[in-house]
Amino acid sequence: MIYWAWSNTLSIAQQYMIMRRHGTPIGGGKAKPPALPATPAPAASNGNAGKKGGKGSGKKG
């Protein structure tokens, strides 16, 4: 009986710590909506638009 109670206590504590690290709301209350950025960031262009191929697609040899 003591083993069962201690094991359950450790399991609950472990779950609490994992959920806290991942930012999951704890306690069953209403979750806060995620904060949205004020303005969306523009898409970055690296000058390879329209080109096909990736790593290793160049000439060999």
Phi and psi in degrees as GROMACS dihedral restraints (atoms count N, CA, C in turn):
[ dihedral_restraints ]
;  ai    aj    ak    al  type     phi  dphi    fc
    3     4     5     6     1   -66.6    20    10
    4     5     6     7     1   -39.9    20    10
    6     7     8     9     1   -60.6    20    10
    7     8     9    10     1   -44.7    20    10
    9    10    11    12     1   -61.2    20    10
   10    11    12    13     1   -46.5    20    10
   12    13    14    15     1   -64.9    20    10
   13    14    15    16     1   -44.3    20    10
   15    16    17    18     1   -66.0    20    10
   16    17    18    19     1   -40.8    20    10
   18    19    20    21     1   -63.0    20    10
   19    20    21    22     1   -43.1    20    10
   21    22    23    24     1   -65.2    20    10
   22    23    24    25     1   -39.6    20    10
   24    25    26    27     1   -62.9    20    10
   25    26    27    28     1   -44.5    20    10
   27    28    29    30     1   -65.6    20    10
   28    29    30    31     1   -38.1    20    10
   30    31    32    33     1   -64.3    20    10
   31    32    33    34     1   -42.5    20    10
   33    34    35    36     1   -65.3    20    10
   34    35    36    37     1   -42.6    20    10
   36    37    38    39     1   -63.9    20    10
   37    38    39    40     1   -40.8    20    10
   39    40    41    42     1   -64.5    20    10
   40    41    42    43     1   -44.0    20    10
   42    43    44    45     1   -63.5    20    10
   43    44    45    46     1   -41.2    20    10
   45    46    47    48     1   -60.2    20    10
   46    47    48    49     1   -45.7    20    10
   48    49    50    51     1   -65.5    20    10
   49    50    51    52     1   -42.6    20    10
   51    52    53    54     1   -64.1    20    10
   52    53    54    55     1   -45.5    20    10
   54    55    56    57     1   -64.9    20    10
   55    56    57    58     1   -36.8    20    10
   57    58    59    60     1   -66.4    20    10
   58    59    60    61     1   -40.5    20    10
   60    61    62    63     1   -65.2    20    10
   61    62    63    64     1   -32.0    20    10
   63    64    65    66     1   -89.8    20    10
   64    65    66    67     1    -2.2    20    10
   66    67    68    69     1    78.0    20    10
   67    68    69    70     1    19.3    20    10
   69    70    71    72     1   -77.1    20    10
   70    71    72    73     1   134.9    20    10
   72    73    74    75     1   -62.2    20    10
   73    74    75    76     1   137.5    20    10
   75    76    77    78     1  -116.8    20    10
   76    77    78    79     1   136.0    20    10
   78    79    80    81     1   114.0    20    10
   79    80    81    82     1    -7.0    20    10
   81    82    83    84     1    81.9    20    10
   82    83    84    85     1     5.2    20    10
   84    85    86    87     1   -77.5    20    10
   85    86    87    88     1  -179.8    20    10
   87    88    89    90     1   -69.4    20    10
   88    89    90    91     1   135.0    20    10
   90    91    92    93     1   -78.0    20    10
   91    92    93    94     1   141.6    20    10
   93    94    95    96     1   -75.4    20    10
   94    95    96    97     1   138.8    20    10
   96    97    98    99     1   -67.7    20    10
   97    98    99   100     1   147.1    20    10
   99   100   101   102     1   -65.2    20    10
  100   101   102   103     1   144.4    20    10
  102   103   104   105     1   -72.0    20    10
  103   104   105   106     1   131.2    20    10
  105   106   107   108     1   -94.2    20    10
  106   107   108   109     1   144.6    20    10
  108   109   110   111     1   -66.1    20    10
  109   110   111   112     1   150.7    20    10
  111   112   113   114     1   -63.2    20    10
  112   113   114   115     1   -46.5    20    10
  114   115   116   117     1  -134.5    20    10
  115   116   117   118     1   139.2    20    10
  117   118   119   120     1   -69.6    20    10
  118   119   120   121     1   144.4    20    10
  120   121   122   123     1   -75.6    20    10
  121   122   123   124     1   139.3    20    10
  123   124   125   126     1   -68.7    20    10
  124   125   126   127     1   150.9    20    10
  126   127   128   129     1   -68.1    20    10
  127   128   129   130     1   133.4    20    10
  129   130   131   132     1   -80.9    20    10
  130   131   132   133     1   139.5    20    10
  132   133   134   135     1  -115.3    20    10
  133   134   135   136     1   128.5    20    10
  135   136   137   138     1  -106.0    20    10
  136   137   138   139     1    11.7    20    10
  138   139   140   141     1    84.0    20    10
  139   140   141   142     1     2.4    20    10
  141   142   143   144     1  -107.1    20    10
  142   143   144   145     1    22.9    20    10
  144   145   146   147     1   -63.9    20    10
  145   146   147   148     1   131.0    20    10
  147   148   149   150     1    86.7    20    10
  148   149   150   151     1   -12.1    20    10
  150   151   152   153     1   -84.2    20    10
  151   152   153   154     1   139.2    20    10
  153   154   155   156     1   -98.6    20    10
  154   155   156   157     1   162.4    20    10
  156   157   158   159     1   100.5    20    10
  157   158   159   160     1   161.5    20    10
  159   160   161   162     1  -141.7    20    10
  160   161   162   163     1  -144.2    20    10
  162   163   164   165     1   -62.2    20    10
  163   164   165   166     1   125.3    20    10
  165   166   167   168     1    85.7    20    10
  166   167   168   169     1    11.2    20    10
  168   169   170   171     1   -94.2    20    10
  169   170   171   172     1     2.7    20    10
  171   172   173   174     1   -80.4    20    10
  172   173   174   175     1  -175.7    20    10
  174   175   176   177     1   -67.2    20    10
  175   176   177   178     1   148.0    20    10
  177   178   179   180     1  -109.4    20    10
  178   179   180   181     1   141.5    20    10
